[in-house]
Structures are given as structure tokens and as C-alpha cells.
Amino acid sequence: MSRIGKVPVTIPAKVKVDINGNTVKVEGPKGKVSKSFDPAVTIKLDGGKVVFAAAEDTRFSRAMFGTARSVVNGMVKGVTEGFSKELEIQGVGFKAALKGKQLDLALGYSHPILFDIPEGIKITVTDQTKLKIEGCDKQLVGAVTANIRAYYPPEPYKGKGVRIVGERVRRKEGKTVA
């Protein structure tokens, strides 16, 4: 049985939580987040706390109620504090710029890459090589970060590419002339 799932999620004063069946909607100062959960989990509002329980006594149900609690806790944290990830672009001529609702990436290809910024995500570009992705949905912030990184992941020989700040790239030795 999940020990995390037994701990209720406390709701701060500025946050409004609405539970409709297995759909949880959380609204706060940073935005709104909504998620649907499997019917194997029962979710109830008890005063200023959200309480979770396994609907059945199956392995899946016991695992999911801890997961549901963790996701709802992340939703509450997201609408109060928000989530952010930082990317850095390394390479000669590699740069990024914002053009309205699109991110323009010059990553050494013959054409610029235009990335449509999804609703609920704020991207700031500094020094043309540093990106900060912010939002209230943890999953969406991580997905946008991964999608941008996937256009040119860091390569092991020169280290060029888009990397998450703090990510270590194992470098390889190039060919040597005998």
C-alpha cells in the first residue's frame, strides 16, 4: 500500500479545487490545471484537504492512488509557485528568438525551426542562447523542454546542441591520425 497516497494534499488559501467524479480541476494565482484519473482511485475533498483512497484491493489500484496523490500535489504546487526548466544552446551560429507565439531556432540546419508555443507556457530568451520555460503544468513544461531539446540534442564530439542546464554530456575523443 502506498505511503505517499495516505498523506492528504493540503490546499493553500489562494487555491480552489473542484472534484467532479475522477476529474480534478485546480485553479490558483498562476493559472488553471485539470486532469482526469483512473476510476481505480477515489478522490474526495475533506475540508481544506484532498484525500485519496484505492477503490479496489488490487495491485494496480493501490499503485494508482499514490500516483494520483503525487500528481494532484504537483498541480497545487504548479498553480501556486509554477514550474520552470532552463535550456542552453551551444554551437557557433546556434541561437533562438521569440517571434510572437513562435520560437525561432537557428540550429545549423538549412532552414529555421519554428516551434509553436502551447497555451499556458511562457518562454523567455536571454543572450540568444538561454531559454527559460515556465508554466503551471509540470507535465507540459517537461514535454515542451524535451521537444525543443529533441531538435538538436547535444552531440558527444564537440558538445554542440540544445541541452538542459546542468545536464552532463559525455564527450568522446575524435579520430586520431596514425
C-alpha positions in Angstrom: 0.0 0.0 0.0 1.3 3.5 -0.9 2.6 5.5 2.0 2.6 8.7 -0.1 -1.1 8.2 -1.1 -2.2 8.1 2.6 -1.0 11.7 3.2 -3.7 14.2 2.2 -2.9 17.2 0.0 -3.4 20.4 1.9 -5.0 23.2 -0.2 -3.5 26.8 0.3 -5.8 29.7 0.8 -5.5 31.1 -2.7 -6.2 27.8 -4.4 -9.6 26.5 -5.5 -10.0 22.7 -6.1 -13.1 21.2 -7.8 -13.6 17.5 -7.9 -16.1 16.1 -10.4 -16.0 12.3 -10.3 -12.4 11.4 -11.1 -11.6 14.8 -12.8 -9.7 17.3 -10.6 -9.6 21.0 -11.5 -7.2 23.2 -9.6 -7.2 27.0 -10.0 -4.8 29.4 -8.4 -2.8 32.6 -9.0 -0.5 31.2 -11.7 -3.3 29.5 -13.7 -5.6 26.5 -14.1 -4.8 22.8 -14.4 -7.2 19.9 -15.0 -6.5 16.2 -15.0 -8.7 13.0 -15.2 -7.7 9.9 -13.2 -8.4 6.2 -13.4 -11.6 5.0 -11.7 -9.4 2.7 -9.5 -8.8 5.8 -7.3 -11.4 7.6 -5.2 -10.7 11.3 -4.7 -12.6 13.3 -2.0 -12.5 16.9 -0.7 -12.4 16.9 3.1 -12.3 20.4 4.4 -9.1 22.1 3.2 -7.6 18.8 2.2 -7.8 16.4 -0.8 -8.0 12.7 0.4 -7.2 9.7 -1.8 -8.1 6.0 -1.4 -7.8 2.9 -3.5 -11.3 2.0 -4.9 -10.5 -1.8 -5.1 -7.9 -4.0 -3.3 -5.9 -4.7 -6.5 -2.2 -4.0 -7.1 -3.0 -1.5 -9.8 -5.5 0.4 -7.6 -3.0 0.6 -4.7 -0.3 1.9 -7.0 -2.5 4.4 -8.7 -3.8 6.1 -5.6 -0.2 7.1 -4.6 0.4 8.3 -8.2 -2.9 10.3 -8.2 -1.9 12.0 -4.9 1.5 12.9 -6.2 0.0 14.4 -9.4 -2.6 16.5 -7.5 0.1 17.7 -5.2 2.1 18.8 -8.3 -1.0 20.5 -9.7 -1.4 22.5 -6.4 2.3 23.4 -6.4 2.1 24.4 -10.0 -0.8 26.9 -9.6 0.8 28.5 -6.5 4.6 28.5 -7.4 4.8 27.3 -11.0 7.4 25.1 -12.7 10.3 26.1 -14.8 13.1 24.5 -16.8 16.1 26.1 -18.4 17.8 25.2 -21.7 21.1 26.4 -23.2 22.1 26.4 -26.8 25.8 25.7 -27.6 27.4 25.9 -31.0 28.7 28.5 -33.5 25.8 30.3 -35.0 23.2 28.5 -32.9 20.6 30.9 -31.5 16.9 31.3 -30.5 14.5 34.2 -30.8 10.8 34.8 -30.0 8.5 35.8 -32.9 5.0 36.3 -31.4 3.6 32.9 -30.4 6.5 31.0 -32.0 10.1 30.2 -31.0 12.6 30.6 -33.9 15.5 28.3 -33.5 18.6 28.5 -35.8 20.4 25.2 -35.1 22.7 24.8 -38.1 20.1 23.4 -40.5 19.4 24.9 -43.9 16.1 26.3 -42.6 15.0 27.9 -39.3 12.9 25.8 -36.9 9.6 27.4 -35.8 8.2 25.9 -32.6 4.6 26.8 -31.7 4.4 27.7 -28.0 1.5 25.9 -26.4 -1.2 27.7 -24.3 -0.1 28.0 -20.7 3.6 28.1 -21.4 5.8 31.2 -21.2 9.3 31.1 -22.8 11.9 33.8 -22.3 15.1 34.1 -24.3 18.2 35.8 -22.9 21.5 36.2 -24.7 20.0 34.4 -27.7 21.3 31.1 -26.2 19.5 30.7 -22.9 15.8 29.7 -22.7 13.6 29.6 -19.7 10.3 27.6 -20.0 7.7 28.4 -17.3 4.2 27.1 -16.7 1.8 25.7 -14.1 1.5 22.2 -15.6 4.6 20.2 -14.7 4.0 17.6 -17.5 3.6 20.3 -20.2 6.7 22.2 -19.1 8.7 19.0 -19.3 7.2 18.0 -22.7 8.0 21.4 -24.2 11.5 21.3 -22.9 12.0 17.8 -24.3 10.5 18.7 -27.7 12.9 21.7 -28.0 15.9 19.7 -27.0 15.0 16.9 -29.5 15.6 19.3 -32.4 19.3 19.1 -31.8 20.4 17.0 -28.8 24.0 17.6 -27.6 26.4 15.6 -29.6 29.4 13.9 -27.9 32.3 15.2 -30.0 32.1 19.0 -29.9 29.2 19.3 -27.4 27.1 21.3 -29.8 23.3 21.3 -29.4 20.4 22.1 -27.1 20.9 21.0 -23.5 19.1 21.3 -20.2 21.1 23.5 -17.7 23.1 21.2 -15.5 23.0 18.2 -18.0 26.3 16.5 -18.4 27.2 15.3 -21.8 29.9 12.6 -22.1 32.5 13.7 -24.5 34.2 11.3 -26.9 37.6 11.5 -28.3 37.7 12.2 -32.1 39.7 10.2 -34.7 43.4 10.4 -34.5 45.8 10.2 -37.4 48.3 7.3 -37.1 
